[in-house]
Amino acid sequence: MHKKLAFLGFAFLWIAALVLSNAFVASQSNQYSHLSSVESEIVSRINGTNIYGYDLELEKIALNHSLSLYSFRSSGSVGANATAAWIQQRFDSFGLETNAEPFEFTTWNLLAQPVLVVDTDGNLSSTNDQVTIGSFQSEHYSWPTADDGVFARLATLPLPYSGIAWNEINTTGKVLLIGAEVSSNNNWYLAFRMKLQTETPSAVIFRWSTSSMAFMPPVFDSCGGRPNSEYGPFFWSSKIPVGWVSYDDGQLIIGKMTSADASASVSVRAIIGQGPHYNLVAKLPGSVDPEKMIVISAHYDSVMDAAFCDNGAGTAALVELARVFSEASKEGIYKPQYTLVFVAFAGEELGLVGSVNYFEQHASELSNIVAVINLDSLGSGTMEISKSFPDDRGLDLQRVVMSAGNDLGVTIDLTDPLPTLTRLSDHQTFLDPADTDDFYLTFWGVRAGIRNMTRVKSSIMIDSIPLSWVHTENDNSTSTATLGWVTVGSLEGQTRVAGLSVMRVLSTFFSPFLLELYGSVAIVAVVLVVAAYLERSRLRALYRRARHEVRSYIGLREVVYTIILTVVFLFLSFLFSGRVANTEVIVRMYYPRILTIYYYGTPFEMFGVVPVAVGSGGAVPSEQSAGAGITLLWGGLLANIVLFSACAFIVTFAVTKVRYRLGH
């Protein structure tokens, strides 16, 4: 009977040992099988119609050229500042502690609608042969033309790229029409950049050159007139205005170029300066521990469109969450224990400039930020979140958000862990300030100065897919309604997931010390039970023999060897396999091609680190250098010391015994 009880106890504790080391963190996602009454009350107050209405108001500002001029909500522009005032007014109306936090940075204001006129006889004074291109729009942050524009011969470069064909075409002083597909190939794009430097055109007009892209409207890059890329701001460096036309208008222009005198007049009246950009910060003080904070954020700036989805939707959701939590606090229904900080960032499209400045200005608070939940481009069919991992406190924000989505019936996909330029958003500044500092250097040629500041590992982005029409003229309420890709229901559901996630972070009890303690106690308990079982079983003699052999072959020297070997095993694990609990492996490629890849591990998993390829297939100019680095941040260390110590002891014992017998 005693043997059976001992065996059952051993089995139970063995299972406990396997489970407890990860159960404490995992319980964060499993403890919510349904919503509590308070959660249901708060979540039900989040109203999709309100969010959609806020978004319409933001769109009106972007499209009201008496407010926005013609630069929509470009960061630091007249339209962006009008938007900042609207957001502050909403935050103030909710009774929140609100501040508009300015920072000085480059500004760009488009004074008039850009104009492109094609002329076939090369004479600007004769108008009967001229065609105004209705789809023409300047790129975001385009270099301006003179007030009277530029007038020059038209030229085009064929795609696919051919060095021979391109060499025969002199683009100096021309209005250059080029397929946007040139940026899809590094070698093509490098050749394009080099040609612009040696044969500088008067203006560059992008179009889709392949019929398969005929359905797609012009796509405006985040800072396309001053490219945010490893190749530098080469349009600005050569003072080249940049714009876009649709596929059909591109074909029309190509047809007009059969005339030898075909020319074009381009007008982009913009002012580039230095001025204030505003981060809007509203606080709802915590009721228990107000020093601790949860940041809920969204960027409100735009490119050359109404930005209904990217990111009017995220900003509108932010405003709605601020309303709901502030009203619930006033009514005494729900008082968050930590301070909720609602931040509307400027300058995300410029390269995370707004969040970088917030990060610098609030450096003293970073260690008190429990989590960052960033809202970007909500409202499309499927909610998506960036990958996260348990932080040093044991909080697994990814699991919290996934659990909230599951309980609310909202489908959630995980993004690929690679934060490419198309996947960047303001959570990245908090998640990885070193990486953001590298991006900032690439974008603006200077360091942001945040490289060694405190990280907030529990930082996540909530967005939605598909996002086929962001950064195009279709990112407006009319097109979204017609195409059905941003809806009231999706906005409501995805914002409710964000709100519920905030509440569950607030209610999560986490302690890395207790997590380590529970795992270690479980391992010790298993060892004790095994020892007790062996003493009471028929294996007692075997146990005593093993104990005798250990005493015979293990002395102080072998203990030292065991410790050294344990350290070696730990180092090798760091270096080659990342075999740890709560592992984060960051692989970085540095300038000129900034690239960061994340790998994530859970307790007792093995995964390899993919070798880092340096360079980019010959597309990197020889005068530029490339580098790479690997960073491993390791959690769950105590449990792994126990594991590797056991392995080191076994190896030391075996080697010592073999050497002893060979010696005798």
PyMOL commands that set and color helices and strands:
alter all, ss='L'
color gray80, all
select helices_A, chain A and resi 2-30+37-45+48-63+65-68+78-93+163-167+180-184+186-198+211-213+234-237+247-256+308-330+348-350+353-361+363-368+397-408+421-423+427-431+433-444+477-483+488-507+512-535+540-553+556-577+637-663
alter helices_A, ss='H'
color red, helices_A
select strands_A, chain A and resi 97-110+115-119+130-132+137-138+150-157+175-179+203-207+242-244+263-267+270-284+293-299+339-345+369-375+382-385+412-414+459-465+581-589+595-600+628-635
alter strands_A, ss='S'
color yellow, strands_A
deselect
rebuild
show_as cartoon
